[in-house]
């Protein structure tokens, strides 16, 4: 088991010290970077005074992306299952 790693991430002008598994570091740093980029984008696009509002919008944006991926994945799975059922019927017809 890897030794825990202590890192500090800066998000919305606050520093968050974390103790993590080393395998998580890259993902957490990339996530923090994306959040910072999104914060800047929201602050430039909208007249937002409160960091809490910007963070809420970031959270909503990320949650919507996750949900949309789940919807897309479910749709893809249903489409694949339908195609497999058609192939199964064709194979069954050939074997009969």
C-alpha positions as CSV (number, residue, x, y, z in Angstrom):
1,X,0.0,0.0,0.0
2,X,1.3,3.4,-0.9
3,X,2.3,5.9,1.7
4,X,-0.3,8.7,2.1
5,X,0.6,12.0,0.4
6,X,-0.1,15.5,1.8
7,X,-1.0,18.1,-0.8
8,X,-2.5,21.5,-0.8
9,X,-5.1,22.6,-3.4
10,X,-6.2,26.1,-4.0
11,X,-9.8,26.6,-5.0
12,X,-11.6,30.0,-5.0
13,X,-8.8,31.7,-3.2
14,X,-8.7,29.2,-0.4
15,X,-6.1,26.5,0.3
16,X,-7.3,23.0,1.2
17,X,-4.8,20.7,2.7
18,X,-5.5,17.0,1.9
19,X,-4.0,13.7,2.7
20,X,-4.5,11.4,-0.2
21,X,-3.4,8.2,-1.9
22,X,-0.7,9.1,-4.4
23,X,-2.7,7.6,-7.3
24,X,-5.4,10.3,-6.7
25,X,-3.0,13.3,-7.0
26,X,-3.2,13.9,-10.7
27,X,-7.0,13.6,-10.8
28,X,-7.4,16.0,-7.9
29,X,-5.0,18.6,-9.3
30,X,-6.8,18.4,-12.7
31,X,-10.2,18.8,-11.1
32,X,-9.0,21.8,-9.1
33,X,-7.6,23.4,-12.2
34,X,-10.9,22.9,-14.1
35,X,-12.8,24.4,-11.2
36,X,-10.5,27.4,-11.2
37,X,-10.9,27.8,-15.0
38,X,-14.7,27.6,-14.6
39,X,-14.7,30.1,-11.8
40,X,-12.8,32.6,-14.0
41,X,-15.2,32.0,-16.8
42,X,-18.3,32.6,-14.6
43,X,-16.8,35.7,-13.1
44,X,-16.0,37.1,-16.5
45,X,-19.4,36.3,-18.0
46,X,-21.6,37.3,-15.1
47,X,-21.6,40.0,-12.6
48,X,-21.0,37.7,-9.6
49,X,-19.9,39.2,-6.3
50,X,-20.0,36.2,-4.1
51,X,-17.6,33.3,-4.5
52,X,-20.4,31.0,-3.0
53,X,-22.6,31.7,-6.0
54,X,-19.7,31.0,-8.4
55,X,-18.9,27.7,-6.6
56,X,-22.6,26.7,-6.7
57,X,-22.7,27.3,-10.5
58,X,-19.5,25.2,-10.9
59,X,-21.0,22.4,-8.8
60,X,-24.2,22.6,-10.9
61,X,-22.2,22.5,-14.2
62,X,-20.1,19.5,-13.1
63,X,-23.1,17.6,-11.7
64,X,-25.0,18.2,-15.0
65,X,-22.1,16.9,-17.0
66,X,-22.0,13.7,-14.9
67,X,-25.7,13.2,-15.2
68,X,-25.7,13.8,-19.0
69,X,-22.9,11.2,-19.3
70,X,-25.1,8.7,-17.4
71,X,-28.0,9.5,-19.6
72,X,-25.9,9.1,-22.8
73,X,-24.4,5.8,-21.4
74,X,-27.8,4.4,-20.6
75,X,-29.1,5.4,-24.1
76,X,-26.0,3.7,-25.7
77,X,-26.5,0.6,-23.6
78,X,-30.2,0.3,-24.7
79,X,-29.2,0.8,-28.3
80,X,-26.5,-1.9,-28.0
81,X,-28.9,-4.3,-26.3
82,X,-31.5,-3.8,-29.1
83,X,-28.9,-4.6,-31.8
84,X,-27.7,-7.6,-29.9
85,X,-31.3,-8.9,-29.6
86,X,-31.7,-8.5,-33.4
87,X,-28.4,-10.4,-34.0
88,X,-29.5,-13.1,-31.5
89,X,-32.8,-13.6,-33.4
90,X,-31.0,-13.8,-36.7
91,X,-28.6,-16.4,-35.3
92,X,-31.4,-18.4,-33.8
93,X,-33.2,-18.4,-37.1
94,X,-30.1,-19.6,-38.9
95,X,-29.5,-22.4,-36.4
96,X,-33.1,-23.6,-36.5
